[in-house]
Amino acid sequence: MPDLDDAHRRIAAAGYPPDQDPFEIGGVRMFFVKDPDGTPVEFIELPDGARSTYEMHRGVPLQLGPVR
């Protein structure tokens, strides 16, 4: 997610109060909110434009699709 703070504000404004403000663990920013059924949903913002934790830790893009 490119802008976690904006997502946090928009989700709260839509009537789904997040469980806490965004926080950081190991360079990854996150927060949780419960869906209408009470299931926790995690929103994360990865550092340096990474699109997955694989990219974040290995520094290479994750290739999706058939294995070659």
N, C-alpha and C positions, 0 to 999 in steps of 0.2 A: 504494500500500500504506500503510495508516494507521500501522503500527508496525513499522518496518524492523528494529529491534533484537530484537523478539519473534520475527519471522520468521527472523532469523539464528539465534537460539537454537534454535528448533523444528526448523529444517532440519538443523542440526548434530546435534541430539539424535536425529533420525531416521536418522542414519548417512550424511549427505551433507555432508562438511566443506566449508564455503565456502572460496574461494580466498584471502580476506582479510577483515578486519573491515570493517564499513560505513565508507564514506568519502564526502566531499562534493565535488562539482564544480558550480560555478555555482548553488548553492542546492539542488541535487538530491542526495539521499543515495542510495547504491547499494552493492551487493556482487554478486559473481558466484559461482556454484556450477556444477559440471558434473553433467549428468544421467547416468544409468547408461551411456549410450553415449559419454560424454565430451564432449557438446555443451555449451558454456557457456550458462547461463541467467542473465539479468540481473534483479535485483529492485531496484525503485526506490521512493523515497518523495519525493513532490513537496511543495513548501512551500505553506503557507497553504490546505490543503485542496483544491488543484487536482487534477482527475481526469485531466488530460492535459497534455502539454507545450504544446499549443495554448492551453489555458486559462491555463497558467502565464505564457506570453509575451504573450498578447493580452489577458488579463484578462476574457475572455468565455467562456461555456460552449461547448464543441464540440457542434454539432447533428448527430446521426446520423440517417440515414434518407434518404428521397428529397429531392432538391434541389427547392426551390420557386421 
